[in-house]
Amino acid sequence: MSATTNSLETSTFDMSIQWRKTDDASPEISATSGELEICLNGRYATRHYDSFSQTMIDHALISAYPLALWPSGRPIIGGG
């Protein structure tokens, strides 16, 4: 007879943003931009290679404005 042990693992989810005004032509995009970090169980979901600095970085530069428009069904860029 073999015994099995059930262990309870706790998952972690961390998210942070450092707001950063950008030089984008759209004032909505510029004013709502930031460096987003998403970390799942100690691993960065936003980690990627930045070709400008030629390094791996843990954040993604995003704008909250298009994300807010998405569920409304309104066009994100142009269109009217």
SULLINKA-V63155 format. One record per backbone hydrogen bond with DSSP energy under -0.5 kcal/mol. NH is the residue of the N-H (numbers start at 0). CO is the residue of the C=O. E is the energy in kcal/mol with one decimal. If there is no record, write none. Layout:
BEGIN
nh=NH co=CO e=E
nh=NH co=CO e=E
END
This chain:
BEGIN
nh=5 co=3 e=-0.5
nh=6 co=4 e=-0.6
nh=8 co=6 e=-0.7
nh=10 co=8 e=-0.6
nh=13 co=38 e=-2.7
nh=15 co=36 e=-2.2
nh=17 co=34 e=-1.7
nh=18 co=16 e=-0.7
nh=19 co=32 e=-2.9
nh=21 co=29 e=-0.9
nh=26 co=24 e=-0.5
nh=29 co=25 e=-2.6
nh=30 co=26 e=-2.3
nh=31 co=27 e=-0.8
nh=31 co=28 e=-0.6
nh=32 co=29 e=-0.9
nh=33 co=61 e=-2.5
nh=34 co=17 e=-2.2
nh=35 co=33 e=-0.8
nh=35 co=59 e=-3.0
nh=36 co=15 e=-2.9
nh=38 co=13 e=-3.3
nh=39 co=42 e=-3.0
nh=40 co=11 e=-2.3
nh=40 co=38 e=-0.5
nh=42 co=39 e=-1.8
nh=44 co=37 e=-2.6
nh=44 co=42 e=-0.6
nh=45 co=37 e=-1.0
nh=46 co=43 e=-0.8
nh=47 co=56 e=-2.3
nh=49 co=47 e=-0.5
nh=49 co=54 e=-3.2
nh=50 co=48 e=-0.8
nh=53 co=49 e=-1.8
nh=54 co=49 e=-1.2
nh=56 co=47 e=-2.9
nh=59 co=35 e=-2.3
nh=61 co=33 e=-2.7
nh=61 co=59 e=-0.7
nh=63 co=31 e=-2.6
nh=66 co=62 e=-0.7
nh=67 co=63 e=-2.1
nh=68 co=64 e=-1.7
nh=69 co=65 e=-1.7
nh=70 co=66 e=-0.7
nh=71 co=68 e=-0.8
nh=72 co=68 e=-0.8
nh=72 co=69 e=-1.3
nh=73 co=68 e=-0.9
nh=79 co=77 e=-1.3
END
